[in-house]
Amino acid sequence: MAEGLSVNHAAEPDLSPGPAGTPKYLRTKDHVLSIEDALGNVGRHLSRLQRERLEYEPLVPEVLQGPHEIVEQETRQAAANHEAIAKLFPQLCRSPLHLLRLVPGEHAPHAEGHRPLRIGVVLSGGQAPGGHNVITGIFDYLAKQHPGSVLIGFKDGPRGIINNDHKLLTARELEFYRNQGGFHLICSGRDKIEKPEQLKAAKQTCKELGLDGLVVIGGDDSNTNAAVLAEYFLSQDVQTCVVGVPKTIDGDLKTADVPISFGFDTASKVYSELIGNVMTDASSAKKYYHFVRLMGRAASHVTLECALQTHPQVALISEEVDTHSWSLHDIASRVRLGCGDKVPCWGGRSPMWWWRGPRLGRTTAWCWCRKGS
């Protein structure tokens, strides 16, 4: 956010046309900024909070602070349906799958013998807190690995790979995005690389850029697409290694070795704060029931975490609805019991919420109601 647009300036921004042939300008009390400058070059007009964030240095795992190496540990299989998955990804499942772990080593990352790497990175799917720090973390590691290493960012999600639309990510480019929210450094997208012509285009892009690796930062769908891409690259003898990073606020992408995806913790805390504000309003005005619909699709991890933090009268958990095959009538009955005379609502009214899932997707009109209507 531009400094002139922050809460520290009371003046209302004014949108007015600039000189002929130039973009519109934002006129504020202290600044005159082009729209492109205000939105695209945020680093030069940071708010006070953003500047404080820039001063923060994220904690680095101890194993990465010194010499380290990768070792193969026990073999692994898919958590479920391994045979079916092996049929879909024969190249990836041809050899035993090993858990890879970083351990302290004898040689520094930039020791003699290491060559410069060319790595591509793409943001895929919805935004989640921490996306920019994944990119800056990759950049910092590559710089330590070899000063000649290169990081390339693909614009607007997977379509950037298909169209070879990219930009070089330099220290100067990343300077003002460290610890900042959003995905606007290279932007994200929801395209998939799955059709034969798309896979072929991705292969051509990686070969033209000479990529040693491609990092896909995304959720469950995006990481599945990364597996499809890795399978294709193996079948075509493409030397680019595909790596998936678990990014989703939904919290539904986890294993025994990855207990949480980045974004979930921050999202749950922010939602809980907002829900707490709604609860305060409910107890103050005593006029409305509040129904809050939360993210998560078919998973209720966010709903459950927010419920544990804020203690609503009713929290509808999608997994419970699915297990018991509850109908809309069943759900309505439970809401009535939760907020009826048998269970008094504190403050006279109560907030309640459910997940953003398909089973309740058609009930919004029913849920947004005022008592007595």
KEKOL-108114 format. One record per residue (C-alpha): residue number from 1; z, y negated, x. Coordinates in pm, whole numbers, plus 50000, padded with zeros to 5 digits. Each point is the difference from the previous one (the first is absolute). Layout:
+-----+-------+-------+-------+
! num !     w !     v !     u !
+-----+-------+-------+-------+
! NUM !     Z !     Y !     X !
...
+-----+-------+-------+-------+
END
This chain:
+-----+-------+-------+-------+
! num !     w !     v !     u !
+-----+-------+-------+-------+
!   1 ! 50000 ! 50000 ! 50000 !
!   2 ! 49913 ! 49658 ! 50138 !
!   3 ! 50292 ! 49780 ! 50095 !
!   4 ! 49872 ! 49737 ! 49760 !
!   5 ! 50009 ! 50253 ! 49718 !
!   6 ! 50350 ! 50128 ! 50066 !
!   7 ! 50307 ! 49921 ! 49791 !
!   8 ! 50106 ! 49754 ! 50268 !
!   9 ! 49745 ! 49752 ! 49867 !
!  10 ! 50046 ! 49873 ! 49648 !
!  11 ! 49655 ! 49842 ! 49973 !
!  12 ! 49760 ! 50188 ! 49776 !
!  13 ! 49687 ! 50117 ! 50182 !
!  14 ! 49679 ! 49838 ! 49876 !
!  15 ! 49670 ! 50185 ! 49995 !
!  16 ! 49716 ! 49757 ! 50058 !
!  17 ! 49645 ! 50030 ! 50128 !
!  18 ! 49949 ! 49929 ! 50367 !
!  19 ! 49704 ! 49824 ! 50158 !
!  20 ! 49655 ! 50124 ! 49902 !
!  21 ! 49928 ! 50344 ! 50136 !
!  22 ! 50364 ! 50073 ! 50084 !
!  23 ! 50258 ! 50214 ! 49816 !
!  24 ! 50257 ! 49864 ! 49760 !
!  25 ! 50313 ! 49856 ! 50153 !
!  26 ! 50368 ! 50039 ! 49929 !
!  27 ! 50173 ! 49663 ! 50011 !
!  28 ! 50379 ! 50008 ! 50028 !
!  29 ! 50265 ! 49756 ! 50109 !
!  30 ! 49962 ! 50074 ! 50370 !
!  31 ! 49675 ! 50192 ! 50041 !
!  32 ! 49635 ! 50003 ! 49908 !
!  33 ! 49873 ! 50358 ! 50035 !
!  34 ! 49677 ! 50169 ! 49907 !
!  35 ! 50045 ! 50298 ! 49765 !
!  36 ! 49860 ! 50232 ! 50267 !
!  37 ! 50240 ! 49855 ! 50257 !
!  38 ! 50301 ! 50030 ! 49769 !
!  39 ! 49925 ! 50359 ! 49902 !
!  40 ! 49818 ! 50139 ! 50302 !
!  41 ! 50183 ! 49837 ! 50290 !
!  42 ! 50353 ! 50024 ! 49871 !
!  43 ! 50141 ! 50020 ! 50350 !
!  44 ! 49939 ! 49633 ! 50066 !
!  45 ! 50189 ! 49890 ! 49690 !
!  46 ! 50296 ! 50232 ! 49974 !
!  47 ! 50303 ! 49941 ! 49784 !
!  48 ! 50344 ! 49986 ! 50153 !
!  49 ! 50075 ! 50356 ! 49886 !
!  50 ! 49677 ! 50131 ! 50149 !
!  51 ! 50079 ! 49836 ! 50333 !
!  52 ! 50341 ! 50166 ! 50002 !
!  53 ! 49832 ! 50334 ! 49934 !
!  54 ! 49778 ! 49948 ! 50303 !
!  55 ! 50311 ! 49984 ! 50217 !
!  56 ! 50113 ! 50347 ! 49893 !
!  57 ! 49932 ! 50288 ! 50238 !
!  58 ! 49979 ! 50336 ! 49820 !
!  59 ! 50203 ! 50283 ! 50145 !
!  60 ! 49793 ! 50242 ! 50206 !
!  61 ! 50097 ! 50369 ! 50008 !
!  62 ! 50177 ! 50085 ! 50322 !
!  63 ! 49739 ! 50259 ! 50094 !
!  64 ! 49731 ! 49728 ! 50000 !
!  65 ! 50196 ! 49767 ! 50224 !
!  66 ! 49937 ! 50208 ! 50309 !
!  67 ! 49773 ! 50274 ! 50132 !
!  68 ! 49913 ! 50254 ! 49731 !
!  69 ! 49760 ! 50274 ! 49913 !
!  70 ! 49887 ! 50202 ! 49698 !
!  71 ! 50098 ! 50366 ! 49974 !
!  72 ! 49904 ! 50264 ! 49746 !
!  73 ! 50289 ! 50159 ! 49815 !
!  74 ! 50025 ! 50255 ! 49721 !
!  75 ! 49699 ! 50088 ! 49788 !
!  76 ! 49981 ! 49859 ! 49649 !
!  77 ! 49823 ! 50074 ! 49675 !
!  78 ! 49943 ! 49794 ! 49691 !
!  79 ! 50314 ! 49963 ! 49790 !
!  80 ! 49820 ! 50177 ! 49715 !
!  81 ! 49662 ! 50156 ! 49919 !
!  82 ! 49920 ! 50056 ! 50367 !
!  83 ! 49717 ! 50246 ! 49935 !
!  84 ! 49829 ! 49768 ! 49753 !
!  85 ! 50031 ! 49708 ! 50241 !
!  86 ! 49866 ! 50212 ! 50286 !
!  87 ! 49686 ! 50068 ! 49794 !
!  88 ! 49950 ! 49628 ! 49943 !
!  89 ! 50060 ! 49910 ! 50367 !
!  90 ! 49881 ! 50299 ! 50204 !
!  91 ! 49948 ! 49799 ! 50320 !
!  92 ! 50346 ! 49845 ! 49993 !
!  93 ! 50167 ! 50332 ! 49917 !
!  94 ! 49797 ! 50214 ! 50239 !
!  95 ! 50267 ! 49988 ! 50270 !
!  96 ! 50377 ! 50005 ! 49943 !
!  97 ! 50146 ! 49667 ! 49895 !
!  98 ! 50270 ! 49885 ! 50238 !
!  99 ! 50264 ! 49735 ! 49954 !
! 100 ! 49941 ! 49738 ! 50270 !
! 101 ! 50302 ! 49824 ! 50139 !
! 102 ! 50048 ! 49721 ! 50251 !
! 103 ! 50247 ! 50083 ! 50275 !
! 104 ! 50109 ! 49818 ! 50316 !
! 105 ! 49756 ! 50065 ! 50283 !
! 106 ! 49966 ! 49940 ! 50371 !
! 107 ! 49714 ! 49752 ! 49997 !
! 108 ! 49974 ! 49657 ! 49845 !
! 109 ! 49741 ! 49957 ! 49725 !
! 110 ! 49779 ! 49788 ! 50229 !
! 111 ! 50028 ! 50243 ! 50290 !
! 112 ! 49698 ! 50068 ! 50213 !
! 113 ! 49755 ! 50225 ! 49823 !
! 114 ! 50031 ! 49838 ! 49658 !
! 115 ! 49676 ! 49846 ! 49884 !
! 116 ! 49957 ! 49708 ! 49761 !
! 117 ! 49978 ! 50102 ! 49635 !
! 118 ! 49789 ! 49866 ! 49716 !
! 119 ! 50186 ! 50031 ! 49670 !
! 120 ! 49894 ! 49898 ! 49651 !
! 121 ! 50246 ! 49919 ! 49724 !
! 122 ! 49949 ! 49966 ! 49625 !
! 123 ! 50230 ! 49906 ! 49712 !
! 124 ! 49936 ! 50206 ! 49688 !
! 125 ! 50139 ! 49972 ! 49648 !
! 126 ! 50264 ! 49763 ! 49868 !
! 127 ! 50206 ! 49771 ! 50219 !
! 128 ! 50341 ! 50102 ! 50129 !
! 129 ! 50252 ! 49810 ! 50212 !
! 130 ! 49958 ! 50080 ! 50368 !
! 131 ! 49624 ! 50044 ! 50018 !
! 132 ! 49947 ! 49725 ! 50254 !
! 133 ! 50273 ! 50138 ! 50224 !
! 134 ! 49829 ! 50339 ! 50012 !
! 135 ! 49692 ! 49825 ! 50136 !
! 136 ! 50192 ! 49786 ! 50249 !
! 137 ! 50197 ! 50307 ! 50110 !
! 138 ! 49675 ! 50185 ! 50075 !
! 139 ! 49875 ! 49697 ! 50191 !
! 140 ! 50317 ! 49972 ! 50210 !
! 141 ! 49992 ! 50369 ! 50087 !
! 142 ! 49634 ! 49987 ! 50100 !
! 143 ! 50070 ! 49700 ! 50222 !
! 144 ! 50271 ! 50196 ! 50181 !
! 145 ! 49780 ! 50307 ! 50019 !
! 146 ! 49720 ! 49813 ! 50174 !
! 147 ! 49920 ! 49626 ! 50006 !
! 148 ! 49635 ! 50081 ! 49937 !
! 149 ! 50066 ! 50174 ! 49669 !
! 150 ! 49839 ! 49857 ! 49686 !
! 151 ! 50120 ! 49985 ! 49638 !
! 152 ! 49739 ! 49951 ! 49728 !
! 153 ! 50089 ! 49916 ! 49640 !
! 154 ! 49772 ! 50102 ! 49715 !
! 155 ! 49979 ! 49739 ! 49725 !
! 156 ! 50070 ! 50056 ! 49631 !
! 157 ! 50108 ! 50362 ! 50026 !
! 158 ! 49783 ! 50311 ! 50040 !
! 159 ! 49684 ! 49812 ! 49905 !
! 160 ! 50036 ! 49820 ! 50333 !
! 161 ! 49956 ! 50335 ! 50174 !
! 162 ! 49698 ! 50089 ! 49787 !
! 163 ! 49834 ! 49662 ! 50061 !
! 164 ! 50125 ! 49963 ! 50359 !
! 165 ! 50162 ! 49671 ! 49898 !
! 166 ! 50270 ! 49941 ! 50258 !
! 167 ! 50165 ! 49752 ! 50230 !
! 168 ! 50169 ! 50025 ! 50337 !
! 169 ! 50378 ! 49967 ! 49972 !
! 170 ! 50131 ! 49800 ! 50295 !
! 171 ! 50344 ! 49874 ! 50091 !
! 172 ! 49902 ! 49655 ! 49876 !
! 173 ! 49868 ! 50146 ! 49674 !
! 174 ! 50325 ! 50188 ! 49936 !
! 175 ! 50236 ! 49728 ! 50118 !
! 176 ! 50087 ! 49858 ! 49658 !
! 177 ! 49997 ! 50327 ! 49803 !
! 178 ! 50295 ! 50172 ! 50165 !
! 179 ! 50278 ! 50084 ! 49753 !
! 180 ! 49805 ! 49832 ! 49719 !
! 181 ! 49927 ! 50144 ! 49659 !
! 182 ! 49661 ! 50061 ! 49846 !
! 183 ! 49689 ! 50178 ! 50121 !
! 184 ! 49790 ! 49687 ! 50050 !
! 185 ! 49945 ! 50050 ! 50374 !
! 186 ! 49711 ! 50236 ! 49926 !
! 187 ! 50056 ! 50054 ! 49624 !
! 188 ! 50006 ! 50331 ! 49818 !
! 189 ! 49782 ! 50183 ! 49748 !
! 190 ! 49998 ! 50303 ! 49772 !
! 191 ! 49662 ! 50143 ! 50094 !
! 192 ! 49981 ! 50363 ! 50109 !
! 193 ! 49792 ! 50161 ! 50270 !
! 194 ! 49900 ! 50326 ! 49835 !
! 195 ! 49629 ! 50003 ! 49914 !
! 196 ! 49760 ! 50148 ! 50261 !
! 197 ! 49835 ! 49665 ! 50068 !
! 198 ! 50341 ! 49831 ! 50039 !
! 199 ! 50124 ! 50265 ! 50243 !
! 200 ! 49679 ! 49966 ! 50197 !
! 201 ! 50040 ! 49621 ! 50013 !
! 202 ! 50360 ! 50035 ! 50119 !
! 203 ! 49886 ! 50238 ! 50272 !
! 204 ! 49734 ! 49751 ! 50113 !
! 205 ! 50252 ! 49714 ! 50007 !
! 206 ! 50248 ! 50192 ! 50214 !
! 207 ! 49726 ! 50105 ! 50241 !
! 208 ! 49857 ! 49650 ! 50032 !
! 209 ! 50345 ! 49855 ! 50071 !
! 210 ! 50096 ! 50288 ! 50230 !
! 211 ! 50331 ! 50055 ! 49821 !
! 212 ! 50248 ! 50241 ! 50151 !
! 213 ! 50213 ! 49982 ! 49687 !
! 214 ! 50000 ! 49869 ! 49644 !
! 215 ! 50334 ! 49914 ! 49836 !
! 216 ! 50002 ! 50007 ! 49619 !
! 217 ! 50300 ! 49814 ! 49856 !
! 218 ! 50036 ! 50109 ! 49638 !
! 219 ! 50168 ! 50204 ! 49730 !
! 220 ! 49943 ! 50353 ! 49876 !
! 221 ! 49640 ! 49943 ! 49889 !
! 222 ! 49913 ! 49815 ! 50319 !
! 223 ! 50152 ! 50267 ! 50223 !
! 224 ! 49813 ! 50269 ! 49806 !
! 225 ! 49683 ! 49802 ! 50065 !
! 226 ! 50099 ! 49982 ! 50368 !
! 227 ! 50024 ! 50380 ! 50003 !
! 228 ! 49652 ! 50023 ! 49844 !
! 229 ! 49869 ! 49767 ! 50270 !
! 230 ! 50172 ! 50198 ! 50277 !
! 231 ! 49854 ! 50325 ! 49864 !
! 232 ! 49651 ! 49850 ! 50000 !
! 233 ! 50037 ! 49861 ! 50352 !
! 234 ! 50103 ! 50342 ! 50130 !
! 235 ! 49703 ! 50165 ! 49833 !
! 236 ! 49768 ! 49738 ! 50154 !
! 237 ! 50161 ! 50009 ! 50345 !
! 238 ! 50101 ! 49633 ! 49975 !
! 239 ! 50256 ! 49920 ! 50269 !
! 240 ! 50193 ! 49747 ! 49790 !
! 241 ! 50350 ! 50124 ! 49912 !
! 242 ! 50115 ! 49901 ! 49650 !
! 243 ! 50370 ! 49917 ! 49950 !
! 244 ! 50168 ! 49922 ! 49668 !
! 245 ! 50300 ! 49768 ! 49964 !
! 246 ! 50210 ! 50046 ! 49681 !
! 247 ! 49991 ! 49667 ! 49818 !
! 248 ! 50116 ! 49977 ! 49638 !
! 249 ! 50274 ! 49823 ! 49809 !
! 250 ! 50002 ! 50293 ! 49755 !
! 251 ! 50195 ! 50219 ! 50243 !
! 252 ! 49793 ! 50305 ! 49901 !
! 253 ! 49857 ! 50076 ! 50343 !
! 254 ! 50268 ! 50182 ! 50195 !
! 255 ! 50072 ! 50321 ! 50186 !
! 256 ! 50297 ! 50150 ! 50180 !
! 257 ! 49889 ! 49805 ! 50308 !
! 258 ! 49902 ! 49679 ! 49817 !
! 259 ! 50293 ! 49928 ! 49767 !
! 260 ! 49866 ! 49664 ! 49876 !
! 261 ! 49677 ! 49805 ! 49999 !
! 262 ! 50010 ! 49641 ! 50115 !
! 263 ! 50009 ! 49746 ! 49718 !
! 264 ! 50224 ! 50198 ! 49765 !
! 265 ! 50331 ! 49858 ! 50122 !
! 266 ! 49894 ! 49636 ! 49983 !
! 267 ! 49828 ! 50041 ! 49663 !
! 268 ! 50305 ! 50169 ! 49847 !
! 269 ! 50232 ! 49725 ! 50124 !
! 270 ! 49775 ! 49721 ! 49872 !
! 271 ! 49958 ! 50169 ! 49661 !
! 272 ! 50375 ! 50055 ! 49977 !
! 273 ! 50064 ! 49632 ! 50064 !
! 274 ! 49757 ! 49900 ! 49725 !
! 275 ! 50145 ! 50256 ! 49760 !
! 276 ! 50346 ! 49863 ! 50075 !
! 277 ! 49872 ! 49658 ! 49893 !
! 278 ! 49873 ! 50153 ! 49675 !
! 279 ! 50341 ! 50160 ! 49943 !
! 280 ! 50171 ! 49666 ! 50047 !
! 281 ! 49767 ! 49849 ! 49743 !
! 282 ! 50066 ! 50288 ! 49760 !
! 283 ! 50376 ! 49955 ! 50019 !
! 284 ! 49970 ! 49621 ! 49974 !
! 285 ! 49752 ! 49951 ! 49715 !
! 286 ! 50089 ! 50310 ! 49794 !
! 287 ! 49665 ! 49976 ! 49825 !
! 288 ! 49765 ! 50262 ! 50139 !
! 289 ! 49956 ! 50352 ! 50121 !
! 290 ! 49817 ! 49999 ! 50333 !
! 291 ! 49758 ! 50278 ! 50089 !
! 292 ! 49896 ! 50002 ! 50366 !
! 293 ! 49702 ! 50205 ! 50110 !
! 294 ! 50012 ! 50097 ! 50368 !
! 295 ! 49746 ! 50130 ! 50249 !
! 296 ! 49969 ! 50364 ! 50092 !
! 297 ! 49728 ! 50157 ! 49785 !
! 298 ! 50122 ! 50355 ! 49924 !
! 299 ! 50292 ! 49974 ! 50245 !
! 300 ! 50327 ! 49825 ! 49913 !
! 301 ! 50146 ! 49944 ! 50346 !
! 302 ! 49992 ! 49621 ! 49961 !
! 303 ! 50140 ! 50018 ! 49646 !
! 304 ! 50284 ! 50227 ! 50109 !
! 305 ! 50088 ! 49790 ! 50304 !
! 306 ! 50007 ! 49680 ! 49795 !
! 307 ! 50211 ! 50172 ! 49733 !
! 308 ! 50250 ! 50110 ! 50264 !
! 309 ! 50019 ! 49642 ! 50129 !
! 310 ! 50027 ! 49819 ! 49665 !
! 311 ! 50138 ! 50249 ! 49742 !
! 312 ! 49787 ! 49943 ! 49689 !
! 313 ! 50081 ! 50137 ! 49656 !
! 314 ! 49692 ! 50224 ! 50007 !
! 315 ! 49772 ! 50115 ! 50282 !
! 316 ! 49708 ! 50223 ! 49906 !
! 317 ! 49909 ! 50240 ! 50281 !
! 318 ! 49645 ! 50132 ! 49984 !
! 319 ! 50084 ! 50334 ! 50157 !
! 320 ! 50265 ! 50059 ! 49733 !
! 321 ! 49757 ! 49906 ! 49724 !
! 322 ! 49744 ! 50243 ! 50141 !
! 323 ! 50249 ! 50284 ! 50051 !
! 324 ! 50128 ! 49982 ! 49643 !
! 325 ! 49662 ! 49904 ! 49845 !
! 326 ! 50159 ! 49712 ! 49814 !
! 327 ! 49793 ! 49838 ! 49728 !
! 328 ! 49996 ! 49629 ! 49926 !
! 329 ! 50248 ! 50071 ! 49720 !
! 330 ! 50233 ! 50174 ! 50247 !
! 331 ! 49985 ! 49704 ! 50236 !
! 332 ! 50062 ! 49751 ! 49720 !
! 333 ! 50301 ! 50203 ! 49885 !
! 334 ! 50152 ! 49993 ! 50347 !
! 335 ! 49945 ! 49627 ! 50027 !
! 336 ! 50170 ! 49954 ! 49661 !
! 337 ! 50298 ! 50211 ! 50109 !
! 338 ! 50022 ! 49807 ! 50326 !
! 339 ! 50016 ! 49664 ! 49825 !
! 340 ! 50133 ! 50086 ! 49655 !
! 341 ! 50347 ! 49976 ! 49853 !
! 342 ! 50117 ! 50318 ! 50174 !
! 343 ! 49937 ! 49847 ! 50343 !
! 344 ! 50065 ! 49625 ! 49972 !
! 345 ! 49775 ! 49777 ! 50208 !
! 346 ! 50191 ! 49777 ! 50236 !
! 347 ! 49936 ! 49637 ! 49920 !
! 348 ! 49848 ! 50094 ! 49667 !
! 349 ! 49659 ! 50100 ! 50136 !
! 350 ! 49883 ! 50234 ! 50271 !
! 351 ! 49724 ! 50032 ! 50255 !
! 352 ! 49822 ! 50331 ! 50037 !
! 353 ! 49695 ! 50108 ! 50193 !
! 354 ! 49752 ! 50275 ! 50063 !
! 355 ! 49742 ! 50097 ! 50260 !
! 356 ! 49637 ! 49892 ! 50001 !
! 357 ! 49862 ! 50338 ! 49899 !
! 358 ! 49737 ! 50144 ! 49768 !
! 359 ! 50240 ! 50152 ! 49745 !
! 360 ! 50134 ! 49662 ! 49891 !
! 361 ! 49687 ! 49802 ! 50069 !
! 362 ! 49934 ! 49949 ! 49627 !
! 363 ! 50353 ! 49908 ! 49897 !
! 364 ! 50017 ! 49647 ! 50138 !
! 365 ! 49945 ! 49839 ! 49660 !
! 366 ! 50286 ! 50205 ! 49857 !
! 367 ! 50233 ! 49923 ! 50287 !
! 368 ! 49960 ! 49624 ! 50003 !
! 369 ! 50199 ! 49928 ! 49687 !
! 370 ! 50276 ! 49771 ! 49894 !
! 371 ! 50309 ! 50137 ! 49831 !
! 372 ! 49948 ! 49994 ! 49627 !
! 373 ! 49620 ! 49995 ! 50018 !
+-----+-------+-------+-------+
END
